[in-house]
């Protein structure tokens, strides 16, 4: 069975869902998206993701053509039509068909259901390797479809043996990854940047889980020196959950193994997810 997608009110086989080449998403990379998982047919943290999707649209002066109730109904219908209990949902709101190749038109709304698989198990048992990379995203609080730099550096990361990058800004602050937030642990405190970053939904819920586990937390700018001297580090997203970082720029984080804060969060995360399913 072909995957079924939603496009502007219609449910279509993926190959039949088409956009005109005049759309600003194609011409200029102008648009937004969001992504979340569903388990046992139930979407995870959907209200938080809808909050962010509508907030991102407002930041770019794009109007989502349906309200939240209708969009939640679209999600449930996509899950039903695609026939999989577990997967992921992606919303895309484009800049619309432009009369001059620059001026936004009426946005096109796309929603897609995907199969989902966790990253390789060894990235959780052994941890991932990250590289500090100088880059600052435009409008970091907006979940834009512009991932030019993150995609551009993939061959370089693979060639050098890294799994992911963390972005370093001009002030020497480490903000986020291309598709993820991160935490470090220093002085028995879980720390994550709060400014000039995308406020990830997994980040939000890991902070809540840490509070439930009585783990001290801070949200504040994090310097490169702090990242490089961290006792533990975690990268997180909807597609990763909480994943240990055990190497940064080729040097071990702490003792090079997932630390106690990381292990507690990883162990508690599946149950936390189940409580929301």
Secondary structure, 3 states (H helix, E strand, C coil): CCCEEEECCEEEEHHHCCCCCCEHHHHCCCEEEEEEEEECCEECCHHHHHHHHHHHHHHCCCCCCCCHHHHHHHHHHHHHHHCCCCEEEEEEEECCECCCCCCCCCCCEEEEEECCCCCCCHHHHCCEEEEEEECCCCCCCCCECCCHHHHHCHHHHHHHCCCEEEEECCCCEEEEECCCEEEEEECCEEEECCCCCCCCHHHHHHHHHHHHCCCCEEECCCEHHHHHCCCEEEEEECCCEEEEEEEECCEECCCCCCCHHHHHHHHHHHHHHHHHC
